Amino acid sequence: MNKNIDEAVKNIDYKRIMDKVCSKYSRYVDEDDLSSIRLHTLWQCLNKFDPERKVKFTTYLYQQLTFAIKNHLKYASQYIWVF
């Protein structure tokens, strides 16, 4: 399994898709959080992707990463820090 994630992280197509999605939200989400979300989402997509559903992996990754970042924004906005 580690070999799959290592290969996926180095894959140019996957990196390009993840960069595209993350660039849309870079103004709203911290870089460390984006990095964590993108690696976690990539790992989940590698484990859950079903090629029999006739969807390309990059399309699946794009949708899942967008959902994960939006979900992060939704829950991060619930915490308002008062100093």
Short mmCIF file of the C-alpha atoms (twelve columns), coordinates in Angstrom:
data_MODEL
# 
_entry.id   MODEL 
# 
loop_
_atom_site.group_PDB 
_atom_site.id 
_atom_site.type_symbol 
_atom_site.label_atom_id 
_atom_site.label_alt_id 
_atom_site.label_comp_id 
_atom_site.label_asym_id 
_atom_site.label_seq_id 
_atom_site.Cartn_x 
_atom_site.Cartn_y 
_atom_site.Cartn_z 
_atom_site.pdbx_PDB_model_num 
ATOM 1  C CA . MET A 1  0.000   0.000  0.000   1 
ATOM 2  C CA . ASN A 2  2.837   2.418  0.749   1 
ATOM 3  C CA . LYS A 3  4.116   1.877  -2.771  1 
ATOM 4  C CA . ASN A 4  0.755   2.981  -4.220  1 
ATOM 5  C CA . ILE A 5  0.633   6.184  -2.195  1 
ATOM 6  C CA . ASP A 6  4.267   6.987  -3.041  1 
ATOM 7  C CA . GLU A 7  3.577   6.512  -6.744  1 
ATOM 8  C CA . ALA A 8  0.353   8.514  -6.542  1 
ATOM 9  C CA . VAL A 9  2.033   11.455 -4.820  1 
ATOM 10 C CA . LYS A 10 4.624   11.560 -7.602  1 
ATOM 11 C CA . ASN A 11 2.047   11.233 -10.403 1 
ATOM 12 C CA . ILE A 12 2.003   14.457 -12.425 1 
ATOM 13 C CA . ASP A 13 -1.691  14.207 -13.359 1 
ATOM 14 C CA . TYR A 14 -2.824  13.735 -9.770  1 
ATOM 15 C CA . LYS A 15 -0.550  16.543 -8.595  1 
ATOM 16 C CA . ARG A 16 -1.930  18.877 -11.258 1 
ATOM 17 C CA . ILE A 17 -5.529  18.098 -10.245 1 
ATOM 18 C CA . MET A 18 -4.785  18.592 -6.554  1 
ATOM 19 C CA . ASP A 19 -2.930  21.864 -7.233  1 
ATOM 20 C CA . LYS A 20 -5.858  23.143 -9.275  1 
ATOM 21 C CA . VAL A 21 -8.388  22.426 -6.536  1 
ATOM 22 C CA . CYS A 22 -6.184  23.704 -3.725  1 
ATOM 23 C CA . SER A 23 -5.389  26.935 -5.552  1 
ATOM 24 C CA . LYS A 24 -9.100  27.804 -5.524  1 
ATOM 25 C CA . TYR A 25 -9.199  27.622 -1.732  1 
ATOM 26 C CA . SER A 26 -5.704  28.824 -0.812  1 
ATOM 27 C CA . ARG A 27 -7.063  32.197 0.323   1 
ATOM 28 C CA . TYR A 28 -9.414  30.561 2.812   1 
ATOM 29 C CA . VAL A 29 -7.504  27.549 4.121   1 
ATOM 30 C CA . ASP A 30 -4.046  27.449 5.687   1 
ATOM 31 C CA . GLU A 31 -1.326  25.813 3.559   1 
ATOM 32 C CA . ASP A 32 -0.628  23.176 6.224   1 
ATOM 33 C CA . ASP A 33 -4.304  22.254 6.348   1 
ATOM 34 C CA . LEU A 34 -4.486  22.061 2.553   1 
ATOM 35 C CA . SER A 35 -1.454  19.807 2.440   1 
ATOM 36 C CA . SER A 36 -2.942  17.529 5.048   1 
ATOM 37 C CA . ILE A 37 -6.353  17.445 3.369   1 
ATOM 38 C CA . ARG A 38 -4.926  16.677 -0.053  1 
ATOM 39 C CA . LEU A 39 -2.762  13.778 1.153   1 
ATOM 40 C CA . HIS A 40 -5.552  12.320 3.267   1 
ATOM 41 C CA . THR A 41 -8.026  12.628 0.399   1 
ATOM 42 C CA . LEU A 42 -5.598  11.056 -2.068  1 
ATOM 43 C CA . TRP A 43 -5.076  8.134  0.288   1 
ATOM 44 C CA . GLN A 44 -8.849  7.696  0.736   1 
ATOM 45 C CA . CYS A 45 -9.438  7.864  -3.012  1 
ATOM 46 C CA . LEU A 46 -6.805  5.212  -3.673  1 
ATOM 47 C CA . ASN A 47 -8.536  2.911  -1.199  1 
ATOM 48 C CA . LYS A 48 -12.132 3.568  -2.233  1 
ATOM 49 C CA . PHE A 49 -11.907 4.045  -6.000  1 
ATOM 50 C CA . ASP A 50 -13.922 1.525  -7.999  1 
ATOM 51 C CA . PRO A 51 -12.810 1.334  -11.655 1 
ATOM 52 C CA . GLU A 52 -15.933 -0.641 -12.565 1 
ATOM 53 C CA . ARG A 53 -18.041 2.516  -12.157 1 
ATOM 54 C CA . LYS A 54 -16.655 3.896  -15.451 1 
ATOM 55 C CA . VAL A 55 -15.299 7.116  -13.903 1 
ATOM 56 C CA . LYS A 56 -11.719 8.298  -14.348 1 
ATOM 57 C CA . PHE A 57 -9.639  8.417  -11.181 1 
ATOM 58 C CA . THR A 58 -8.745  12.063 -11.738 1 
ATOM 59 C CA . THR A 59 -12.439 13.008 -11.901 1 
ATOM 60 C CA . TYR A 60 -13.089 11.098 -8.700  1 
ATOM 61 C CA . LEU A 61 -10.096 12.730 -6.999  1 
ATOM 62 C CA . TYR A 62 -11.202 16.211 -8.097  1 
ATOM 63 C CA . GLN A 63 -14.705 15.745 -6.688  1 
ATOM 64 C CA . GLN A 64 -13.555 14.177 -3.438  1 
ATOM 65 C CA . LEU A 65 -10.877 16.812 -2.795  1 
ATOM 66 C CA . THR A 66 -13.323 19.650 -3.480  1 
ATOM 67 C CA . PHE A 67 -15.804 18.077 -1.071  1 
ATOM 68 C CA . ALA A 68 -13.128 17.558 1.599   1 
ATOM 69 C CA . ILE A 69 -11.967 21.185 1.470   1 
ATOM 70 C CA . LYS A 70 -15.526 22.527 1.532   1 
ATOM 71 C CA . ASN A 71 -16.280 20.239 4.450   1 
ATOM 72 C CA . HIS A 72 -13.195 21.554 6.256   1 
ATOM 73 C CA . LEU A 73 -14.345 25.129 5.684   1 
ATOM 74 C CA . LYS A 74 -17.810 24.309 6.960   1 
ATOM 75 C CA . TYR A 75 -16.561 22.880 10.235  1 
ATOM 76 C CA . ALA A 76 -13.730 25.393 10.673  1 
ATOM 77 C CA . SER A 77 -16.219 28.251 10.496  1 
ATOM 78 C CA . GLN A 78 -18.096 26.845 13.487  1 
ATOM 79 C CA . TYR A 79 -15.242 27.789 15.783  1 
ATOM 80 C CA . ILE A 80 -14.935 31.482 16.402  1 
ATOM 81 C CA . TRP A 81 -11.998 32.474 18.545  1 
ATOM 82 C CA . VAL A 82 -12.551 35.406 20.878  1 
ATOM 83 C CA . PHE A 83 -9.521  37.013 22.503  1 
# 
